[in-house]
Amino acid sequence: VPKQEAEAQEQMFKAAYYFENDNYEMGLNGDGNYPGFLDIISKYKFTKAANLSHYYAGISYLNTGKYDEAISQLKKFDADDK
């Protein structure tokens, strides 16, 4: 898992960049060269990066008006605190 975690964090860089620049679709789905949050969730299921990707995906869906998808992703995010 530590190797997968490092790889997932590295892959998440570009998706986070798109998210920070309000390009939510590219953040969710990637750009063809780098994976999006949905790909990271799928490929690295049990990593902290995948957990954080659920949050980013939820907020991305929220900002694109896809509320049911937003709720679904945000329910899967575990913040480890109250």
DOLO-667272 format. One record per atom (N, C-alpha, C): residue in three letters; x, y, z. Coordinates in steps of 0.05 Angstrom, whole numbers, plus 5000, padded with zeros to 4 digits. Layout:
<sites>
alaXYZ...
</sites>
This chain:
<sites>
val501649765000val500050005000val501750255000pro504050275015pro505650525014pro506550594985lys507250394969lys508050454942lys505750564926gln503350434929gln500950534916gln500250814925glu500550864950glu499851124961glu501651344948ala504151294946ala505951494934ala505251534904glu504751314891glu504051334862glu501351484859ala499451424876ala496851564874ala497151864879gln498751934899gln499152224905gln500452364881glu502352224869glu503752334846glu501752374822gln500052174818gln498052194796gln495952404801met495352464826met493252644833met494052944829phe496552994825phe497553264823phe496053424801lys495853314777lys494653464755lys491653504759ala490253304770ala487453324776ala486953554796ala488653564816ala488353784836ala488954054824tyr490754064805tyr491354314790tyr488854404775tyr487554224761tyr485154294747tyr482954384766phe482654244788phe480654314808phe481154604818glu483554664825glu484254924835glu483755154815asn483655084790asn483255274769asn480355254758asp478555144773asp475755124767asp475154964741asn476854794733asn476454614710asn475554344721tyr473054334731tyr472154094746tyr471953844729glu471153874704glu470953644686glu473653504682met475653664677met478353554674met479353434700gly478753564722gly479453454748gly478153184753leu475653154745leu474252904749leu475252684731asn475552754705asn476052554685asn478852534673gly480552724681gly483252724671gly483452864644asp485852864633asp486253004607asp487452824585gly487452564590gly488552374571gly491452304577asn492852484591asn495652434599asn495752374629tyr494052504644tyr493952464673tyr491152384681pro490852204701pro488252114709pro486752334725gly484152314725gly482452484741gly481852354768phe480352494784phe479752384811phe478252114809leu476452084789leu474951844787leu476751604780asp478751654763asp480651434757asp482351364781ile483151564797ile484751514821ile483151354841ile480551424844ile478851274862ile478650974853ser478350934828ser478150664817ser480750504819lys482950624812lys485450484810lys486850444838tyr486450634856tyr487850634881tyr485950634905lys483950454904lys481650454922lys482350484952phe484350364961phe484850354990phe486950545000thr487350754984thr489450954992thr488151205003lys489751365017lys488851625026lys488251805003ala489751774981ala489351944958ala486551884946ala485751634945ala483051574935ala480951694954asn481351674980asn479451794998asn479252094993leu481452234991leu481452514985leu480152574958ser480552394939ser479352434913ser476352424914his475252264933his472352274937his471352554944tyr472852684961tyr472152964969tyr472353144945tyr474553144931tyr474953314907tyr472753254886ala472153004882ala470152924862ala467353034871gly466753004897gly464253114907gly463953404903ile466053554909ile465953844906ile465853924876ser467253774860ser467153814831ser464353774820tyr463053554828tyr460353504820tyr458453724830leu458853814854leu457254024865leu457354274848asn459854344841asn460254584825asn459354564796thr458754324787thr457754284759thr454754224760gly453554244783gly450654204785gly449653924786lys451553734790lys450753444791lys450653364820tyr448353434832tyr448053414861tyr447953134872asp446652954858asp446452674867asp449252544867glu450852604846glu453552494844glu455252614866ala454852874872ala456353014893ala455752874920ile453252834926ile452552704951ile453752424953ser453652274932ser454752004931ser457752004937gln459252184925gln462152194929gln462752294957leu461352494966leu461952614993leu461252415015lys459352245011lys458752035031lys460951835034lys462451795012lys464751605012lys467251725024phe467351985028phe469752115039phe469752075069asp472052005080asp472351965109asp474352165119ala473452355135ala475152565145ala476752485170asp476152255181asp477552165205asp477252345229asp475352525229asp474752675253asp471752755253lys470852865275lys468052935277lys467553195263
</sites>
